[in-house]
Amino acid sequence: ECSGLLDDGTGQAKLYAEREAALLWLGIPDTTRRMIEEGAWTQADGIVFQKTVPPKSFVKTAVLEAKAFLQSQQRKRQGRQFHNRNRNTQQQQRQEQEDQVLQLLTPVARAEYKLQQHCRLWSNQQGLYLVRCKPLSEDAFHLNQTQIEASIAPARRTSTANTMDVPTYSLPPLKLNLVDCAIVHNTSIRERGWDIFTQQKEEEQDRSAA
């Protein structure tokens, strides 16, 4: 599950997603998802990520200990031999080191690490969103009306102004439940996204044909 306020300047709309829609929204790869689920299922309250809350200290400690262990093992195998490596080789080694570190972590620490890594490095992508909309409050079914005091000049060529109460309206806070989304791509390659929506349409067509 994931949720957050839409960055539209008002803070009046909250977007919420769960199950397949949440995974599609966040774009979590299957390998990462399996790691996160493996650790989350062992915790009574699951694993929670909040952008304003720093990662848990035990995760940092576990990662540092795993890196130190791998470095000590590498020194034993290679001694103090240093080699010049190009950039691609260094990037490949960093990826291999991360994979080795993950193998040394407990399922919970590995899940916390991968969730923190993905959510903090993940950037919002432009896309089209299919949502269900309903008010946050069960009693807020209409526009909220507020009376404000306004000064209105009765004519252009006068320095006097009349003060009167004018009604204004504002939308109640909205809750948007994400159903499906499609990521916008600049290239004209095969259209991506709308996986859930397309699958539902195909199932409906199959039932109609039957």
Stockholm file with secondary structure:
# STOCKHOLM 1.0

chainA/1-210         ECSGLLDDGTGQAKLYAEREAALLWLGIPDTTRRMIEEGAWTQADGIVFQKTVPPKSFVKTAVLEAKAFLQSQQRKRQGRQFHNRNRNTQQQQRQEQEDQVLQLLTPVARAEYKLQQHCRLWSNQQGLYLVRCKPLSEDAFHLNQTQIEASIAPARRTSTANTMDVPTYSLPPLKLNLVDCAIVHNTSIRERGWDIFTQQKEEEQDRSAA
#=GR chainA/1-210 SS CEEEECCSSSCCEEEEECHHHHHHHHTCCHHHHHHHHHHHTTSTTCCCCCTTSCCCHHHHHHHHHHHHHHHHHHHHHHCSCCCCCCHHHHHHHHHHHHHHHHHHSCHHHHHHHHHHHHHHHCCCCCEEEEEEEEESSTTCCSCEEEEEEEEECSSTTCSCCEEEEEEEEECCCEEEEEEEEEECCSSCSSCCCCHHHHHHHHHHHHHHHC
#=GC SS_cons         CEEEECCSSSCCEEEEECHHHHHHHHTCCHHHHHHHHHHHTTSTTCCCCCTTSCCCHHHHHHHHHHHHHHHHHHHHHHCSCCCCCCHHHHHHHHHHHHHHHHHHSCHHHHHHHHHHHHHHHCCCCCEEEEEEEEESSTTCCSCEEEEEEEEECSSTTCSCCEEEEEEEEECCCEEEEEEEEEECCSSCSSCCCCHHHHHHHHHHHHHHHC
//
